[in-house]
């Protein structure tokens, strides 16, 4: 057993035995998500005040901290503090603190960046002493060590050390100026090289965002400069350059951006791509009644004077409070020159996603989504022969039903269909989940999930069960078990694997946090022990 594993066991024993307290929190429901705010079904009459803090646990297990910026009688709007997890309408938000102060609540900016790296869900503990109104800083740093001890003959041992930083500073010098940084430093040390391109020792460092800007919802002009991701036109991807945005009126606006693609967006280090584009947007209505957000944009990407890709984007959402909602994204490629010769057409619908949902009462929701996608010709793959590129259409649909039979019980069931042109039969997928809170004792939750697929060439399924104990002071301990099975339709290959996991997380004081996970896996595909330790600081 490695020294890292022994340290993990000791830390997990401390996490599981050193916490106690009663569990009593008010719970609210996420009713709507806009590009900048998360809306809840509770307000002043329900005990929510401005600057209150709530924690949302997503259905994937990620956690997100919210801060209330406006509270009406029976509804409130929040901004995300720290790095967001995956939030969806219907998720539960638990009130964890009220940090009301004499300082005015921060005004959100129309250029609030999308945060790309959500591996670690940093949350910010409230401070007893409020920050000056002229400086609003949040984020965190963390160090993660991931140690895999492979028991198989393949000897795939590795140690991965990752450092992350997330920093957002707003209202610098009392102005609506902001600075944003999202970065990662990662080192992999392996027992041996795993093959071509995967060496025994390598670094993978990445700056997701490094930008400064001016953002004021009431100002006619705003901008961001640096490494940015255009928030309103996320399909454009990252760019090292400048974005400017104008508001023509309360409901309408537009923006332009330009620069170069970061090198890690493509595999060819010798490639240099210049990117530019523009968009117009419309925001109208109220989330409590009817709200619509729509963006239409155009993006061009070029290598020198040669077109890499040119496309039009239509994306947006609309909805009526908690009753129904629709999200959509469409990308239409405009082909000229060599791209037209390769694709054989002037215009291609390269990507389409539509998702709609509606509620039946307060405890049930049904959603239906459709998507299709084709491979897109770019300068990077222009030399490939058509048979290797494979531009066949892939399309699918998914229906999901969510039920909450009781205030502490959640269930979901989903069924999917996917078909690729040229396949003899489609692939069907299915999944189900059930989670119950306050089982036996307050703060204890138990959940189970199962999913599977059946296709023309492969079949498989996975399952897991997880029990979580969350204490009033914040720490939590998890115990989970799961496995998966995979087989080829021809019967030539069959794989089964199982795993068991113990993990814990605790806040140390007001700013530090620590977490640990130890997992043992066995079966046909993998066999070994994985240990993960994390130590971080929030500011």
KAKA-V807314 format. One record per helix or strand of 3 or more residues. SS is the DSSP state (~ for helix, > for strand). FROM is the first residue (numbers start at 1). TO is the last residue. If there is no record, write none. Layout:
SS	FROM	TO
SS	FROM	TO
This chain:
~	3	17
>	27	33
>	38	40
~	44	46
>	52	57
>	63	71
>	76	81
>	92	98
>	136	150
>	158	170
~	172	174
>	177	190
>	201	203
>	206	214
>	221	229
~	231	236
>	238	247
>	252	260
~	263	265
>	274	285
>	291	303
>	306	320
>	324	334
~	338	343
>	347	359
>	364	373
~	379	381
~	386	389
>	394	406
>	409	420
>	427	436
>	444	454
>	458	470
>	476	488
>	494	508
>	512	523
>	528	538
